[in-house]
Amino acid sequence: MNKKYFMILVICSVIVHLPAQTKYSLNDCKQMAVENNKKIKNSQLEINAAKEAKKDAFTNYFPSVSASGFGFKAKDPLVALNMGGAPIGFLKDGMTATISVSQPVFVGGKIVYGNKLADLGIQVSQYQSRLSENDILLNTENLYWQLVSLSEKEKTLDIIDSQLDVLLKDVELSYKAGLITNNDVLKVKLKKNEIASNRINLDNNIRLVKMSMCQQIGLELTTSETFEITAPNIEEVESPAVYYVNHKDALPNRMESKLLDKNIEASKLQTKIKRADYLPTVAVGATYYKENFLDGWTGNGAVFVSVSIPLSGWWGGSHVIKQQKIKEQIAYNDKLDMEEQLLLQMQKVRNDLDNAYKQILLAKEAIGQSSENLRLNNDYYKAGTVTLTDVLDAQFLLQQSRDRYVETYSAYEQKRFEYLQVTGR
């Protein structure tokens, strides 16, 4: 086979087997963030820790068992007697072993309430994990739409740059023909330099946002060089009215509201546990011991009932319980205050969403107007009725209009997702 054709086949084979570059959609980024983000992983660990605390609290229902042992060997007997002139010694060495079992029968409900508090700890950890997930998803959404906005601005620069290339050719031909001065040529070149400068800044911003996105979704920062997102359709936008809900009805769906409810519930359980500290406690048990102090092992055992009444504790206990009841009221007031703040937050985000939608409509209208303005100025310039400056100004207005549109569209999408979150969806 001809060497030339062989090389062509090898190159084609390599190209065929090259993996296609992966582009990430918004849903891809969110899924990866949930799976890989370190903050969410730590939240899951907190849930596991709360479950272990629950298992630990459950062991309080079981009897407590203790064992002890003691042994000694003395230089001289610990007991020495003189029997008719004959010395007798005892307890020169010995050993003892004891085992005890105690089962609480009544401790004022502390074990029951402690287990309920541990259950509550698991639920709180789960709600906090959901809050962490919401933060991660919102941040991922914002980063994605920042990338969309920057990418669209890059496309706008490409369009303006292409138009300037055409304009530069026209003015250079006009200059060579002696119709205009070199000043007009310099104006177009300066404008192209400005576009090149803007592109450098834009590329740096894109690189930084890509690195932030990679860190957010659990990719190596080095992959930001090849990281790409799928381009969404930003031509059409849905009215925000379809997302509006009654904010008071949405309030119970907020994780923050559920956490406040659990805070009140925990405060009530803590009051009951405090009250149990000043109630009698009853326990039953058994103990058995063996000792070997003389010639052999002997043993004995006993069963017992233990009753403990904290008489002196009652004097100060009433004040401690009242203090805890006050904390219950504080927790309830905190809930009312936070719910009002959550309602204000919902309304603010709704206002921002409505404003972003209106800004999109205005920006879209401005693109049409600035495009027509540029077309007319190009025609008038060719006819000699306007100056080059007018054409450059018209291009600048079109660039501004396009940039404004992608900014408002990105802001709208971010606020739309935030509104869904703050209304518990």
C-alpha positions as CSV (number, residue, x, y, z in Angstrom):
1,M,0.0,0.0,0.0
2,N,1.2,3.5,-0.8
3,K,2.8,5.0,2.3
4,K,0.8,8.3,1.7
5,Y,-2.6,6.4,1.7
6,F,-1.5,4.4,4.7
7,M,-0.9,7.5,6.8
8,I,-4.3,9.0,5.7
9,L,-6.0,5.8,6.9
10,V,-4.2,5.9,10.2
11,I,-5.1,9.6,10.8
12,C,-8.8,8.9,9.8
13,S,-8.8,6.0,12.2
14,V,-7.5,8.1,15.1
15,I,-10.1,10.8,14.3
16,V,-12.9,8.3,14.3
17,H,-11.9,7.0,17.7
18,L,-11.4,10.3,19.4
19,P,-14.0,10.8,22.1
20,A,-16.5,13.6,21.5
21,Q,-16.1,16.5,23.9
22,T,-18.7,16.4,26.6
23,K,-21.0,19.3,27.0
24,Y,-22.9,19.7,30.2
25,S,-26.5,20.8,30.5
26,L,-27.9,22.6,33.5
27,N,-29.4,19.4,34.8
28,D,-26.1,17.6,34.4
29,C,-24.3,20.3,36.4
30,K,-26.9,20.1,39.2
31,Q,-26.8,16.3,39.4
32,M,-23.0,16.3,39.6
33,A,-23.1,19.0,42.2
34,V,-25.5,17.0,44.4
35,E,-23.4,13.9,44.0
36,N,-19.9,15.3,44.3
37,N,-20.0,18.6,46.3
38,K,-18.1,18.4,49.5
39,K,-20.6,20.4,51.5
40,I,-23.4,18.0,50.7
41,K,-21.1,15.0,51.5
42,N,-20.5,16.6,54.9
43,S,-24.3,17.1,55.4
44,Q,-24.8,13.3,54.8
45,L,-22.1,12.6,57.4
46,E,-23.9,14.8,59.9
47,I,-27.1,12.7,59.3
48,N,-25.1,9.5,59.9
49,A,-23.7,11.0,63.1
50,A,-27.2,11.9,64.3
51,K,-28.3,8.3,63.6
52,E,-25.4,7.0,65.7
53,A,-26.5,9.4,68.5
54,K,-30.0,7.9,68.3
55,K,-28.6,4.4,68.6
56,D,-26.6,5.5,71.6
57,A,-29.7,7.0,73.3
58,F,-31.6,3.7,72.7
59,T,-29.0,1.8,74.7
60,N,-30.3,3.6,77.8
61,Y,-33.3,1.3,77.8
62,F,-31.0,-1.7,78.5
63,P,-29.6,-2.7,81.9
64,S,-26.2,-1.4,82.9
65,V,-23.7,-4.1,83.8
66,S,-20.5,-3.5,85.6
67,A,-17.7,-5.9,86.8
68,S,-14.7,-5.3,89.1
69,G,-11.9,-7.3,90.5
70,F,-9.3,-6.7,93.2
71,G,-6.2,-8.6,94.4
72,F,-3.4,-8.0,96.8
73,K,-0.3,-9.6,98.2
74,A,1.2,-8.1,101.4
75,K,4.8,-8.3,102.7
76,D,3.4,-9.2,106.1
77,P,-0.1,-10.5,107.1
78,L,-2.6,-7.7,107.5
79,V,-4.0,-9.4,110.6
80,A,-1.5,-10.8,113.2
81,L,-2.6,-12.6,116.4
82,N,-0.6,-14.0,119.3
83,M,-2.2,-17.2,120.5
84,G,-0.4,-18.4,123.7
85,G,2.9,-17.2,122.5
86,A,2.4,-18.6,119.0
87,P,2.0,-15.9,116.3
88,I,-0.7,-16.4,113.7
89,G,-1.2,-14.2,110.6
90,F,-4.1,-13.7,108.3
91,L,-4.8,-11.9,105.0
92,K,-1.3,-11.9,103.5
93,D,-2.9,-12.2,100.0
94,G,-6.3,-12.3,98.5
95,M,-8.6,-11.7,95.5
96,T,-12.2,-10.6,95.0
97,A,-14.5,-10.2,92.0
98,T,-17.9,-8.5,91.7
99,I,-20.5,-8.2,89.0
100,S,-23.6,-6.0,89.2
101,V,-26.6,-5.5,87.0
102,S,-28.9,-2.5,87.3
103,Q,-32.1,-1.8,85.3
104,P,-33.8,1.6,85.6
105,V,-37.5,1.3,86.1
106,F,-38.5,4.9,86.4
107,V,-36.3,8.0,85.8
108,G,-38.9,10.6,85.3
109,G,-39.2,9.9,81.5
110,K,-35.6,11.0,80.8
111,I,-34.9,8.0,78.7
112,V,-38.0,8.3,76.6
113,Y,-37.6,12.0,76.1
114,G,-33.9,11.6,75.3
115,N,-34.7,9.1,72.6
116,K,-37.3,11.5,71.1
117,L,-34.7,14.2,71.2
118,A,-32.3,12.0,69.3
119,D,-35.0,11.3,66.7
120,L,-35.5,15.0,66.4
121,G,-31.7,15.4,65.8
122,I,-31.9,13.1,62.8
123,Q,-34.8,15.1,61.3
124,V,-33.0,18.4,61.9
125,S,-29.8,17.0,60.2
126,Q,-31.9,15.9,57.2
127,Y,-33.5,19.4,56.9
128,Q,-30.1,21.1,57.2
129,S,-28.9,18.8,54.5
130,R,-31.7,19.9,52.3
131,L,-30.8,23.5,53.0
132,S,-27.2,22.8,52.0
133,E,-28.4,21.1,48.8
134,N,-30.6,24.1,48.0
135,D,-27.6,26.5,48.4
136,I,-25.5,24.3,46.2
137,L,-28.2,24.0,43.5
138,L,-28.8,27.8,43.5
139,N,-25.1,28.5,43.2
140,T,-24.8,26.0,40.4
141,E,-27.8,27.7,38.6
142,N,-26.1,31.1,39.0
143,L,-22.8,29.9,37.7
144,Y,-24.4,28.2,34.7
145,W,-26.3,31.3,33.7
146,Q,-23.2,33.4,34.2
147,L,-21.5,31.2,31.7
148,V,-24.4,31.5,29.3
149,S,-24.3,35.3,29.6
150,L,-20.6,35.5,29.0
151,S,-20.8,33.1,26.0
152,E,-23.5,35.1,24.4
153,K,-21.5,38.3,24.9
154,E,-18.6,36.5,23.1
155,K,-20.9,35.8,20.2
156,T,-21.9,39.5,20.1
157,L,-18.2,40.5,20.0
158,D,-17.8,38.1,17.0
159,I,-20.7,39.7,15.2
160,I,-19.5,43.3,15.8
161,D,-15.9,42.2,14.9
162,S,-17.1,40.8,11.6
163,Q,-19.1,44.0,10.9
164,L,-15.9,46.0,11.6
165,D,-13.9,43.9,9.2
166,V,-16.3,44.7,6.4
167,L,-16.4,48.3,7.4
168,L,-12.6,48.4,7.6
169,K,-12.3,47.1,4.0
170,D,-14.8,49.8,2.8
171,V,-13.0,52.7,4.5
172,E,-9.6,51.5,3.3
173,L,-10.9,51.4,-0.3
174,S,-12.4,54.9,0.2
175,Y,-9.1,56.1,1.6
176,K,-7.1,54.8,-1.3
177,A,-9.6,56.4,-3.7
178,G,-9.1,59.7,-1.8
179,L,-12.7,60.0,-0.7
180,I,-11.9,60.1,3.0
181,T,-8.9,60.8,5.3
182,N,-6.8,58.3,7.1
183,N,-8.5,59.4,10.3
184,D,-11.6,57.3,9.5
185,V,-9.4,54.2,9.0
186,L,-7.8,54.8,12.3
187,K,-11.2,55.1,14.0
188,V,-12.2,51.6,12.8
189,K,-8.9,50.1,13.8
190,L,-9.2,51.7,17.2
191,K,-12.7,50.2,17.5
192,K,-11.3,46.7,16.6
193,N,-8.6,47.1,19.3
194,E,-11.3,47.9,21.8
195,I,-13.2,44.8,20.8
196,A,-10.0,42.7,21.2
197,S,-9.4,44.2,24.6
198,N,-13.0,43.4,25.6
199,R,-12.5,39.8,24.4
200,I,-9.4,39.4,26.6
201,N,-11.3,40.5,29.7
202,L,-14.3,38.3,28.7
203,D,-12.1,35.2,28.2
204,N,-10.6,35.7,31.6
205,N,-14.0,36.0,33.2
206,I,-15.2,32.8,31.4
207,R,-12.1,30.9,32.5
208,L,-12.7,31.9,36.2
209,V,-16.4,31.0,36.1
210,K,-15.6,27.7,34.5
211,M,-13.1,26.9,37.3
212,S,-15.8,27.8,39.9
213,M,-18.3,25.5,38.1
214,C,-15.8,22.7,38.1
215,Q,-15.1,23.1,41.8
216,Q,-18.8,23.2,42.4
217,I,-19.7,20.0,40.6
218,G,-16.7,18.0,41.7
219,L,-14.4,18.1,38.7
220,E,-10.7,18.9,38.7
221,L,-9.9,22.5,38.2
222,T,-7.6,21.6,35.3
223,T,-10.7,20.4,33.4
224,S,-12.0,23.9,33.2
225,E,-9.9,24.4,30.0
226,T,-12.1,22.0,28.1
227,F,-15.3,22.4,30.1
228,E,-18.3,23.4,27.9
229,I,-22.0,23.8,28.5
230,T,-24.9,23.2,26.2
231,A,-26.3,26.4,24.7
232,P,-29.9,26.9,25.9
233,N,-32.5,28.7,23.8
234,I,-32.7,32.3,25.1
235,E,-35.0,33.6,22.4
236,E,-38.2,32.9,24.1
237,V,-39.1,33.5,27.8
238,E,-42.1,32.3,29.8
239,S,-44.1,34.8,31.8
240,P,-43.4,34.5,35.5
241,A,-47.1,34.5,36.3
242,V,-47.2,30.7,35.9
243,Y,-44.9,30.4,38.9
244,Y,-46.7,32.6,41.3
245,V,-48.2,31.0,44.4
246,N,-49.8,32.1,47.7
247,H,-46.8,32.8,49.9
248,K,-48.5,31.9,53.2
249,D,-49.6,28.5,51.8
250,A,-46.0,27.9,50.6
251,L,-44.5,28.8,54.0
252,P,-44.8,25.3,55.6
253,N,-42.8,23.8,52.7
254,R,-39.7,25.9,53.5
255,M,-37.0,23.9,55.2
256,E,-36.3,26.9,57.5
257,S,-39.9,26.8,58.7
258,K,-39.7,23.1,59.4
259,L,-36.5,23.7,61.4
260,L,-38.2,26.3,63.4
261,D,-41.0,23.8,64.3
262,K,-38.4,21.3,65.3
263,N,-36.7,23.9,67.5
264,I,-39.9,24.5,69.4
265,E,-40.4,20.7,69.7
266,A,-36.8,20.3,71.0
267,S,-37.3,23.1,73.5
268,K,-40.4,21.3,74.9
269,L,-38.6,18.0,75.2
270,Q,-35.7,19.7,77.0
271,T,-38.2,21.2,79.5
272,K,-39.5,17.7,80.2
273,I,-36.0,16.4,80.7
274,K,-35.3,19.2,83.1
275,R,-38.5,18.3,85.0
276,A,-37.4,14.7,85.2
277,D,-34.2,15.7,87.0
278,Y,-36.3,16.5,90.0
279,L,-38.6,13.4,90.0
280,P,-37.8,10.2,92.0
281,T,-35.8,7.5,90.2
282,V,-36.3,3.8,90.7
283,A,-34.0,1.0,89.7
284,V,-33.8,-2.7,90.4
285,G,-30.7,-4.8,90.2
286,A,-28.6,-7.7,91.3
287,T,-25.0,-8.2,92.5
288,Y,-22.8,-11.2,93.0
289,Y,-19.3,-11.4,94.4
290,K,-16.7,-14.0,95.1
291,E,-13.7,-13.6,97.4
292,N,-10.6,-15.6,98.2
293,F,-9.0,-14.2,101.3
294,L,-8.4,-17.3,103.3
295,D,-8.3,-20.9,102.2
296,G,-10.6,-20.9,99.1
297,W,-13.2,-19.1,97.1
298,T,-16.5,-18.1,98.7
299,G,-19.4,-16.1,97.1
300,N,-22.6,-14.4,97.8
301,G,-25.3,-12.4,95.9
302,A,-28.1,-10.1,96.5
303,V,-31.0,-8.3,94.7
304,F,-31.8,-4.8,95.4
305,V,-34.3,-1.9,94.8
306,S,-33.0,1.6,94.6
307,V,-35.1,4.7,95.1
308,S,-33.7,8.2,94.9
309,I,-35.6,11.3,95.7
310,P,-33.8,14.7,95.1
311,L,-35.4,16.5,98.0
312,S,-33.1,19.6,98.1
313,G,-33.2,19.9,94.3
314,W,-36.9,20.8,94.5
315,W,-36.0,24.2,95.9
316,G,-34.1,25.4,92.9
317,G,-35.7,23.0,90.4
318,S,-38.9,25.1,90.0
319,H,-36.8,28.0,88.8
320,V,-34.8,25.9,86.4
321,I,-38.1,24.6,84.9
322,K,-39.5,28.1,84.6
323,Q,-36.3,29.2,82.9
324,Q,-36.7,26.4,80.4
325,K,-40.4,27.4,79.8
326,I,-39.2,30.9,79.0
327,K,-36.8,29.4,76.4
328,E,-39.9,27.6,74.9
329,Q,-41.5,31.0,74.5
330,I,-38.4,32.4,72.9
331,A,-38.3,29.6,70.4
332,Y,-41.9,30.3,69.5
333,N,-41.3,34.0,69.1
334,D,-38.2,33.2,66.9
335,K,-40.5,31.1,64.7
336,L,-43.0,34.0,64.3
337,D,-40.2,36.5,63.5
338,M,-38.5,34.2,61.0
339,E,-41.7,33.4,59.2
340,E,-42.3,37.1,58.7
341,Q,-38.8,37.4,57.3
342,L,-39.4,34.4,55.0
343,L,-42.6,36.0,53.7
344,L,-40.7,39.2,53.0
345,Q,-38.0,37.2,51.2
346,M,-40.6,35.5,49.0
347,Q,-42.1,38.8,48.0
348,K,-38.8,40.4,47.3
349,V,-37.7,37.5,45.0
350,R,-41.1,37.6,43.3
351,N,-40.7,41.4,42.7
352,D,-37.1,40.8,41.3
353,L,-38.5,38.0,39.0
354,D,-41.3,40.3,37.7
355,N,-38.8,43.1,37.2
356,A,-36.3,40.8,35.3
357,Y,-39.1,39.7,33.0
358,K,-40.1,43.3,32.2
359,Q,-36.4,44.1,31.6
360,I,-36.1,41.2,29.1
361,L,-39.1,42.6,27.1
362,L,-37.5,46.0,27.0
363,A,-34.1,44.6,26.1
364,K,-35.6,42.5,23.3
365,E,-37.3,45.6,21.9
366,A,-34.0,47.5,22.1
367,I,-32.2,44.9,20.0
368,G,-34.7,45.3,17.2
369,Q,-34.4,49.1,17.3
370,S,-30.6,49.1,17.5
371,S,-30.3,46.6,14.6
372,E,-32.5,48.8,12.5
373,N,-30.6,51.8,13.5
374,L,-27.3,50.2,12.5
375,R,-28.8,49.1,9.1
376,L,-29.9,52.6,8.4
377,N,-26.6,54.2,9.4
378,N,-24.7,51.8,7.2
379,D,-27.0,52.7,4.2
380,Y,-26.7,56.4,5.0
381,Y,-22.9,56.2,5.4
382,K,-22.6,54.5,1.9
383,A,-24.8,57.4,0.6
384,G,-22.5,59.9,2.3
385,T,-25.2,61.4,4.5
386,V,-23.8,60.3,7.9
387,T,-20.2,60.1,9.3
388,L,-18.3,57.0,10.2
389,T,-18.7,58.0,13.8
390,D,-22.4,57.6,13.5
391,V,-21.9,54.0,12.2
392,L,-19.5,53.1,15.0
393,D,-22.0,54.6,17.6
394,A,-24.8,52.5,16.1
395,Q,-22.6,49.3,16.4
396,F,-21.9,50.2,20.0
397,L,-25.6,50.6,20.7
398,L,-26.3,47.2,19.2
399,Q,-23.6,45.6,21.3
400,Q,-25.0,47.2,24.4
401,S,-28.5,46.0,23.5
402,R,-27.4,42.4,23.0
403,D,-25.4,42.4,26.2
404,R,-28.2,43.9,28.1
405,Y,-30.6,41.2,26.8
406,V,-28.4,38.2,27.8
407,E,-27.8,39.8,31.2
408,T,-31.5,40.3,31.9
409,Y,-32.3,36.8,30.6
410,S,-29.7,35.3,32.8
411,A,-30.9,37.3,35.8
412,Y,-34.5,36.2,35.0
413,E,-33.5,32.5,35.0
414,Q,-31.6,32.8,38.2
415,K,-34.5,34.6,39.9
416,R,-37.0,32.1,38.5
417,F,-35.1,29.2,40.2
418,E,-34.6,31.2,43.4
419,Y,-38.3,31.9,43.5
420,L,-39.1,28.2,43.2
421,Q,-36.7,27.5,46.1
422,V,-38.0,30.2,48.4
423,T,-41.6,29.0,47.9
424,G,-40.5,25.4,48.9
425,R,-40.5,23.8,45.4
